[in-house]
């Protein structure tokens, strides 16, 4: 895709265009008796982005839909009252190709991911699964990824390699040919007492030597330098990502989660979240996410599913 998508609305619009050309993307929802999830799935269906296949307890879905004033017309309901069996059926649907996108419903993330990674299905690609938050921040003219603030608790150096690769694939699907990756630390130089600076310097050297495909990687980088040319100039730092960062890699799930939520609450950022690294994208939504963010998360999964890099 040649066109660069610079906003979440652009992602939604592109997913809608893909739906018009190829048909709405079949979306398997694991344990769909969740009002937050149902609202997002209905909205995406109305927009022609996806066609929801709802696995779970039919009676509970219908009751929730009535309470929320939602119409499930046009959506497929597969009545499986047992939650684990419903989740397993949803994963089987994407494994078989009946669905091309998986969405977490009223099921624990760990239980769903255990099924995704199970040898019973062919969804594991061999690398690490990681959470990718595509952020739309009012102060920036482009989308920025923050990773991993949702899955990997304390990534090792090896984990970070997969996290970087997963995020790079997502951003290339959004039209950024060679994303710039900043490895976040509290200082821009290596400090023997700060493990993150040592790890990130190693990864930065790997980037210098071209060990990351279609990515510019540098670290350690502080947050201000990642997004401010002036800060880099002030500190006398020369970096290929300074002021132009597309992907910000954090050092723990706590760090990423706090940063993402701070941007949402205090900078009015919006975001779409996806789990990357499996054969199909996995969409996750939180109860506190806005309906727009939930819809954008489904749209992001649809766009990723159509990316040439993934299809190849």
C-alpha positions in Angstrom: 0.0 0.0 0.0 1.6 3.2 -1.2 -0.6 5.6 0.8 0.5 6.5 4.3 -2.2 6.4 6.9 -1.7 9.3 9.3 -4.8 9.0 11.5 -7.1 6.4 13.0 -9.9 7.7 10.9 -7.8 7.1 7.9 -7.3 3.5 9.1 -11.1 3.1 9.5 -11.7 4.6 6.0 -9.2 2.3 4.5 -10.7 -0.7 6.2 -14.1 0.4 4.9 -12.6 0.7 1.3 -11.2 -2.8 1.7 -14.6 -4.1 2.8 -16.2 -2.5 -0.3 -13.7 -4.1 -2.6 -13.3 -7.5 -1.0 -16.3 -7.9 1.2 -16.4 -7.3 5.0 -13.7 -9.2 6.9 -15.0 -12.3 8.7 -14.3 -11.5 12.4 -14.4 -14.3 15.0 -15.3 -13.0 18.4 -14.3 -15.3 21.3 -17.0 -15.4 24.0 -19.0 -12.5 22.5 -21.4 -12.0 25.5 -19.7 -8.7 26.4 -21.6 -5.4 25.8 -18.4 -3.4 25.1 -17.3 -5.9 22.4 -20.8 -6.2 20.9 -21.0 -2.5 20.5 -17.7 -2.3 18.6 -18.6 -5.3 16.4 -22.0 -3.9 15.5 -20.5 -0.5 14.6 -17.8 -2.2 12.4 -20.6 -4.2 10.7 -22.6 -1.1 10.0 -19.6 0.5 8.4 -18.9 -2.5 6.2 -15.5 -3.1 7.8 -16.2 -6.6 9.2 -18.8 -9.4 9.5 -18.9 -10.6 13.0 -19.1 -14.3 13.8 -20.1 -14.4 17.5 -19.1 -17.5 19.5 -20.7 -17.8 22.9 -24.0 -18.0 24.8 -26.7 -16.8 22.4 -29.2 -15.9 25.1 -26.7 -13.7 26.9 -25.8 -12.0 23.7 -29.4 -11.2 22.8 -30.1 -10.0 26.3 -27.1 -7.7 26.3 -27.9 -6.4 22.8 -31.5 -5.6 24.0 -30.2 -3.8 27.1 -27.7 -1.7 25.0 -30.2 -1.1 22.2 -28.0 -3.0 19.6 -29.2 -4.9 16.6 -27.4 -8.1 15.9 -29.0 -8.4 12.4 -26.5 -9.6 9.8 -24.2 -11.1 12.4 -23.7 -14.8 12.7 -24.2 -16.3 16.2 -22.7 -19.7 17.1 -24.4 -20.8 20.3 -21.8 -22.4 22.6 -22.6 -21.7 26.3 -19.3 -23.0 27.6 -16.9 -20.1 27.5 -13.7 -22.1 26.9 -15.4 -24.2 24.2 -16.6 -21.0 22.6 -13.1 -19.4 22.6 -11.7 -22.6 21.2 -14.3 -22.6 18.4 -13.4 -19.0 17.5 -9.7 -19.8 17.3 -10.5 -22.8 15.2 -12.5 -20.6 12.8 -9.5 -18.3 12.1 -7.2 -21.4 11.9 -9.4 -22.9 9.2 -9.8 -19.6 7.3 -13.5 -19.2 8.0 -12.5 -16.0 9.8 -9.5 -13.7 9.1 -9.5 -11.7 12.3 -9.8 -12.8 16.0 -11.3 -10.6 18.7 -11.2 -11.2 22.5 -14.6 -11.1 24.1 -15.6 -12.1 27.7 -12.6 -14.4 28.1 -9.3 -13.9 30.0 -6.5 -12.8 27.7 -4.2 -15.6 28.9 -6.8 -18.3 28.2 -7.3 -17.0 24.6 -3.6 -16.7 23.9 -3.0 -20.2 25.2 -5.4 -21.4 22.5 -3.8 -19.2 19.9 -0.4 -20.7 20.7 -1.6 -24.2 21.1 -0.1 -26.9 18.8 -3.7 -27.8 18.0 -3.8 -24.8 15.7 -1.4 -23.4 13.2 -1.6 -19.8 14.3 1.9 -19.5 15.9 4.5 -18.1 13.5 7.4 -19.0 15.8 8.2 -15.6 17.3 6.9 -13.6 20.3 3.3 -12.2 20.4 3.3 -8.6 21.5 0.8 -5.8 22.0 1.0 -2.9 19.6 -0.7 0.4 20.5 -1.1 2.7 17.4 -1.4 6.2 18.9 -3.0 9.3 17.4 -1.5 12.2 19.4 -2.8 15.7 18.7 0.6 17.3 18.9 2.0 15.0 16.2 1.3 14.9 12.4 1.7 11.1 12.3 0.7 7.9 14.0 3.1 6.6 16.6 3.4 3.1 18.0 4.1 2.4 21.7 5.0 -1.2 22.5 4.7 -3.4 24.5 2.2 -2.0 27.1 -0.2 -4.9 27.1 1.4 -8.3 27.0 5.1 -8.8 27.7 5.7 -8.0 31.4 9.5 -7.5 31.3 11.0 -8.1 27.8 14.5 -9.5 27.5 16.8 -8.4 24.8 15.7 -11.3 22.6 12.0 -10.4 23.3 12.6 -6.8 22.3 13.9 -8.0 18.9 10.5 -9.7 18.2 8.6 -6.7 19.7 10.5 -4.4 17.3 9.8 -6.6 14.3 6.1 -7.0 15.1 5.7 -3.2 15.5 7.6 -2.6 12.3 5.3 -4.9 10.3 2.3 -3.1 11.7 3.6 0.3 10.7 4.7 -0.8 7.2 1.1 -2.1 6.7 0.0 1.5 7.4 2.3 2.9 4.7 5.5 3.8 6.5 8.2 2.2 4.3 11.0 2.4 6.9 9.8 3.2 10.4 12.1 4.8 12.9 12.4 3.0 16.2 13.5 4.6 19.5 14.4 2.4 22.4 13.3 4.3 25.4 15.5 4.9 28.4 15.9 7.6 31.0 19.3 8.6 29.5 20.7 8.8 26.0 24.0 7.2 26.9 25.0 3.8 28.3 25.0 3.7 32.0 26.4 0.5 33.6 23.8 0.7 36.4 20.8 0.9 34.1 20.2 -2.5 32.3 17.8 -0.9 29.8 20.6 1.4 28.4 22.9 -1.6 27.9 20.2 -3.7 26.2 19.1 -0.8 24.0 22.6 0.1 23.0 23.1 -3.4 21.8 19.9 -3.3 19.8 20.9 0.1 18.4 24.2 -1.4 17.2 22.2 -4.2 15.6 20.2 -1.5 13.8 23.4 0.2 12.6 24.5 -3.1 11.1 21.2 -3.7 9.3 20.0 -6.6 11.4 16.5 -5.2 11.4 14.5 -5.5 8.1 13.3 -2.1 6.8 13.7 -0.4 10.1 15.9 2.4 11.5 16.7 1.5 15.1 18.5 3.5 17.7 18.9 3.5 21.5 19.1 4.3 24.3 16.9 7.4 23.6 15.0 9.6 26.1 11.4 10.5 25.5 12.2 14.2 24.7 14.9 13.4 22.2 12.6 10.8 20.5 10.1 13.5 19.6 12.1 16.8 19.6 14.9 17.8 17.3 15.6 20.7 19.7 16.1 18.4 22.6 18.6 16.3 20.6 20.5 19.5 19.5 20.5 20.8 23.1 22.1 17.5 24.4 24.5 17.4 21.4 23.1 14.0 20.4 23.1 12.8 16.8 20.5 10.1 16.2 18.7 9.0 13.0 15.4 8.8 15.0 15.6 12.0 17.0 12.5 14.1 16.6 11.1 11.6 14.0 10.3 8.5 16.0 7.6 6.3 14.7 7.9 3.4 17.1 8.7 3.8 20.8 9.8 0.6 22.5 9.5 0.5 26.3 11.2 -1.7 28.9 8.2 -3.1 30.8 4.5 -3.5 30.6 4.1 -1.0 33.4 6.1 1.6 31.6 4.1 1.2 28.4 0.7 1.0 30.1 1.3 4.2 32.1 2.6 6.0 29.1 -0.3 5.1 26.9 -2.9 5.9 29.5 -1.2 9.2 30.4 -1.3 10.2 26.7 -5.0 9.2 26.5 -6.1 11.1 29.6 -3.8 14.2 29.5 -3.0 14.6 25.9 -6.4 13.5 24.4 -4.7 10.8 22.4 -6.7 8.1 20.7 -5.4 4.6 20.0 -6.1 1.3 18.3 -4.7 -1.9 20.0 -3.7 -5.2 18.4 -1.8 -8.3 19.3 0.8 -8.9 16.6 3.0 -11.9 15.8 0.4 -14.5 15.1 -0.8 -15.7 11.7 -3.9 -13.5 12.1 -4.3 -10.1 14.0 -5.9 -10.3 17.4 -8.0 -7.3 18.4 -8.4 -6.4 22.1 -10.6 -3.7 23.6 -10.8 -2.5 27.1 -14.0 -1.6 28.9 -12.7 2.0 29.3 -11.9 2.4 25.6 -14.1 4.7 23.6 -16.4 3.2 20.9 -14.2 5.0 18.4 -11.0 3.3 19.7 -12.7 -0.1 19.7 -13.9 0.4 16.1 -10.4 1.6 15.1 -8.9 -1.6 16.7 -11.1 -3.8 14.5 -10.2 -1.6 11.5 -6.5 -1.9 12.2 -6.8 -5.7 12.3 -8.6 -5.7 8.9 -5.9 -3.5 7.3 -3.1 -5.7 8.7 -4.8 -8.8 7.4 -4.7 -7.3 3.9 -1.1 -6.2 4.1 1.2 -7.6 1.3 3.9 -8.4 3.9 1.5 -10.6 5.9 0.0 -12.3 2.8 3.5 -13.0 1.5 
